[in-house]
């Protein structure tokens, strides 16, 4: 008696609106993400409380890792094959080989359990930065080596342009564009690392709550967290695409020509 026959249009609407996922998706659009089964608190309210902690950690680590990786990659490319390049590669791969939880545990035991929340947050950012620094710096080094072999770089040097200007203005401006692509990939990676790091440093962020949700099989929180991370990664990729136009004038000119043709 609960069976109702639907025609084609009603069936499509019912598939979108009357299923569990459809009702959840419509609720998500209005800010209703379900209820956390552990404490009965709305998932949206808990996200508002926890998201600033995780976003502060991941965004700070992302900016810091890029700020360190770019000059390190430039130095490695400029001193390719020299002792400085080998030393930097050794240190970076050592950091890359250390698991996040191991480095976090070492720092926690170094400062003690009674460390302030601010100090624990700074150490968490340091651990997250170390986890992505090697990848970014080696990628920047490879891109810089490729650009330094281009004709316009050799021409600039032949004209007597100072070496720092050749590196920064002519080479780095073009070599940094591929590295910016990694920004969208870094956010989900850093969030995955933040789950363990927040647990070790006892920071009340999304990662810490996600560990509790996994232990208690709290599907509402897990689905809401995946949604937030997916939106964040999409926005980061969009921002990296927009940054292309500011870093590479060739892309900006190509976009302007495409707009003029379409008009």
C-alpha positions in Angstrom: 0.0 0.0 0.0 3.0 2.3 0.3 3.8 1.8 -3.4 3.0 4.8 -5.6 3.4 4.7 -9.3 5.3 7.7 -10.7 5.7 8.9 -14.3 9.0 9.9 -15.8 9.2 13.5 -14.5 8.0 12.6 -11.0 10.4 9.7 -10.8 13.4 11.9 -11.6 12.3 14.4 -8.9 11.7 11.6 -6.4 15.1 10.2 -7.1 16.7 13.6 -6.2 14.4 14.7 -3.4 12.9 11.6 -1.7 16.0 9.5 -1.2 18.2 9.7 1.8 21.0 11.2 -0.1 18.7 13.6 -1.9 17.2 14.8 1.4 20.7 15.2 2.9 21.9 17.2 -0.1 18.9 19.5 0.0 19.5 20.0 3.7 23.2 20.6 3.1 22.3 23.5 0.8 20.4 25.1 3.6 23.1 24.4 6.2 21.5 21.3 7.7 24.2 18.6 7.7 22.7 16.2 10.2 23.2 15.5 13.9 26.4 14.2 15.4 25.5 10.9 17.1 28.1 11.2 19.8 26.7 14.2 21.5 23.5 15.1 19.6 25.0 18.4 18.4 24.3 19.6 14.9 27.1 18.9 12.5 27.0 22.4 11.1 27.5 23.9 14.6 30.4 21.7 15.4 32.0 22.5 12.0 31.8 26.2 12.9 33.6 25.5 16.2 36.3 23.2 14.8 36.9 24.4 11.2 38.8 27.6 12.2 41.4 25.5 14.1 42.0 23.2 11.2 41.9 25.9 8.5 44.4 28.0 10.5 46.8 25.0 10.8 46.5 23.8 7.2 46.6 27.3 5.5 49.5 28.4 7.7 51.4 25.2 6.8 50.6 25.6 3.1 51.9 29.2 3.0 54.9 28.5 5.1 55.9 25.4 3.0 55.6 27.4 -0.2 57.6 30.3 1.3 60.4 27.9 2.2 60.2 25.5 -0.8 60.4 28.2 -3.5 63.8 29.7 -2.4 65.1 26.3 -1.5 64.2 25.1 -5.0 65.8 28.1 -6.6 69.0 27.6 -4.6 69.1 23.9 -5.5 68.7 24.7 -9.2 71.2 27.5 -9.1 73.8 25.2 -7.3 72.8 22.1 -9.2 75.2 19.2 -8.4 77.1 21.3 -5.8 77.5 20.5 -2.1 74.7 22.9 -1.2 72.3 21.1 -3.5 73.2 17.7 -2.1 72.9 18.9 1.5 69.5 20.4 0.9 68.3 17.2 -0.8 69.5 15.1 2.1 67.7 17.3 4.7 64.5 17.4 2.7 64.3 13.7 2.0 65.0 13.1 5.7 62.0 15.2 6.6 60.0 13.5 3.9 60.8 10.0 5.2 59.8 10.8 8.7 56.1 9.9 9.4 53.9 12.8 10.6 53.0 11.0 13.8 56.6 10.2 14.7 57.8 13.8 14.2 54.7 15.0 16.2 55.4 12.6 19.0 59.0 13.7 19.2 58.0 17.4 19.5 55.3 16.6 22.1 57.7 14.8 24.3 60.3 17.6 23.8 57.9 20.4 25.1 56.0 18.3 27.6 52.3 17.6 28.1 51.8 20.9 29.9 52.7 23.1 26.9 50.4 25.9 26.1 47.9 25.6 23.3 49.7 28.3 21.3 53.0 26.4 21.4 51.3 23.2 20.4 49.6 24.9 17.5 53.0 26.3 16.3 54.6 22.8 16.5 51.6 21.3 14.6 52.2 23.8 11.8 55.9 22.9 11.8 55.0 19.2 11.4 52.5 19.9 8.6 55.0 22.1 6.9 57.8 19.5 7.0 55.5 16.9 5.5 54.9 18.8 2.3 58.2 20.8 2.1 60.3 18.1 0.3 57.7 17.6 -2.5 57.2 21.3 -3.2 60.9 22.2 -3.1 62.0 19.3 -5.4 59.2 20.2 -7.8 60.3 23.8 -7.8 63.9 22.8 -8.3 63.0 20.7 -11.4 60.9 23.5 -12.9 63.6 26.0 -12.2 66.3 23.9 -13.9 64.1 23.6 -17.0 63.6 27.3 -17.2 67.2 28.2 -16.6 68.0 26.3 -19.8 65.7 28.4 -22.0 66.9 30.8 -24.6 65.5 34.0 -23.0 67.5 33.3 -19.8 70.7 32.8 -21.7 69.9 36.0 -23.7 69.4 38.0 -20.5 72.7 36.8 -19.1 74.4 37.6 -22.4 73.1 41.2 -22.1 74.8 41.5 -18.7 71.7 41.4 -16.5 72.5 40.8 -12.9 72.3 37.2 -11.8 69.7 37.9 -9.0 67.4 39.6 -11.6 67.8 36.7 -14.0 66.8 34.3 -11.3 63.9 36.3 -9.9 62.4 38.2 -12.8 63.2 36.1 -15.8 63.4 32.5 -14.4 61.4 32.3 -11.2 58.4 34.1 -12.6 57.9 31.3 -15.2 59.2 28.4 -13.1 56.8 29.1 -10.2 53.7 28.7 -12.3 53.7 24.8 -12.3 54.4 24.8 -8.6 51.2 26.8 -7.9 49.3 23.9 -9.4 50.2 21.9 -6.3 48.3 24.3 -4.0 45.0 22.6 -4.8 46.5 19.2 -4.1 48.1 20.3 -0.8 44.9 21.1 1.0 43.4 17.6 1.1 46.9 16.2 1.8 47.4 18.6 4.7 44.0 17.8 6.1 44.8 14.1 6.1 47.9 14.9 8.0 46.1 17.2 10.4 43.9 14.3 11.5 46.9 12.6 13.1 48.7 15.9 14.1 45.7 17.3 15.9 45.3 14.0 17.7 48.9 14.0 18.9 48.9 17.7 20.0 45.3 17.5 21.4 44.1 20.4 19.3 40.2 20.6 19.0 40.0 20.9 15.2 38.2 18.9 12.5 41.0 16.3 12.4 40.6 15.6 16.2 36.8 15.3 15.8 37.2 13.1 12.8 39.2 10.6 14.8 36.5 10.5 17.4 33.9 10.1 14.6 35.8 7.1 13.1 36.0 5.5 16.5 32.2 5.9 17.1 31.1 5.3 13.5 29.6 8.8 13.3 28.6 8.9 9.6 27.0 12.4 9.9 30.3 14.1 10.9 32.4 12.1 8.4 30.1 13.0 5.4 30.0 16.7 6.5 33.8 16.8 6.8 34.3 15.2 3.3 31.9 17.8 1.9 33.8 20.7 3.5 37.2 19.4 2.4 36.0 18.9 -1.1 34.7 22.4 -1.3 37.9 23.7 0.1 40.0 21.8 -2.4 37.8 23.1 -5.3 38.2 26.7 -4.2 42.0 26.2 -3.8 42.2 24.8 -7.4 40.2 27.8 -8.6 42.5 30.2 -6.8 45.5 28.6 -8.3 44.0 28.9 -11.8 43.3 32.6 -11.2 46.9 33.1 -9.9 48.2 31.9 -13.3 47.0 35.1 -14.9 48.9 37.2 -12.4 52.1 35.2 -12.6 52.3 34.5 -16.4 51.4 37.4 -18.7 51.1 35.0 -21.6 48.1 33.3 -20.1 46.6 36.7 -19.3 47.0 37.8 -23.0 45.6 34.5 -24.2 42.5 34.9 -22.1 42.0 38.5 -23.2 42.2 37.5 -26.9 39.7 34.7 -26.3 37.3 37.2 -24.7 37.7 39.6 -27.6 37.0 36.9 -30.2 33.9 35.8 -28.3 32.6 39.3 -28.1 
